[in-house]
Amino acid sequence: MEYTVQKLGQLAGISTRTLRYYDEIGLLKPARINSSGYRIYGSTEVDRLQQILFYRELGVNLDSIKEIMTSEDFDGTTALKEHREKLLEKRAQLDLLIENVDKSIQLTERKIIMTDKEKFEGFKQKLVDDNEQKYGKEIREKYGEDAVNKSNSKVKGMTQAQYEEVTKLEEQLALSLKAAMATGDPAGELAQKTAGLHRQWLSFYWDQYTKEAHAGVAQMYVDDERFTAYYDKIQPGAAVFLRDAVHIYTKN
């Protein structure tokens, strides 16, 4: 079958504006333009749109989707299998959260007794899954399967108090980093205190701390634009400043 922009949008549940934008950026071109000037899409374009929507559902940005799908070694069948694995992981995470909510409802209705550990199981699993989805490939290549698996196990084994403590520590780290940047000195007392807070924060996730690994992860904050963007939300240049402070901290 062939579809106009409007019909394909209705079929896929997306706006015609989105389809036109995909055409403009070269992500999804129509099969042809008919004599009336309408974009016409065929089965190949429908399959490609399905792949795009799968990637979008998994949180992949459009630039990355385009890079993946225009790669010479892109294979649609392999991609579908990878989508399936990711969706199964996502379903498992959602099932765990639903189970957590169900138990919480029963708890409020006095039907069951729920331990503090059970209350946080879903949130801890989401933390692990989100981290795997965003950075799993890179950190496994850099630190190895065993180190990452141990870190994930440590996160899932956190108590309620530890979970609350690491959340509070992350907030303190952001405030301390911003204040340290105002001094402009990564070797200063406040910056070194921030580096120490960063070490404490890492220790909640790492099975074992080393200065080399600490310096390495700080460098990754600068080398990987996703980490840079995360820290630069605190203040532009925060990733570089933290890297410099940590490098000084780990040498002392």
Secondary structure, 3 states (H helix, E strand, C coil): CCEEHHHHHHHHCCCHHHHHHHHHCCCCCCCEECCCCCEEECHHHHHHHHHHHHHHHCCCCHHHHHHHHCCCCCCHHHHHHHHHHHHHHHHHHHHHHHHHHHHHHHHHCCCCCCCHHHHHHHHHHHHHHHHHHHHHHHHHHHHCHHHHHHHHHHHHCCCHHHHHHHHHHHHHHHHHHHHHHHHCCCCCHHHHHHHHHHHHHHHCCCCCCCHHHHHHHHHHHHHCHHHHHHHHCCCCCHHHHHHHHHHHHHHC
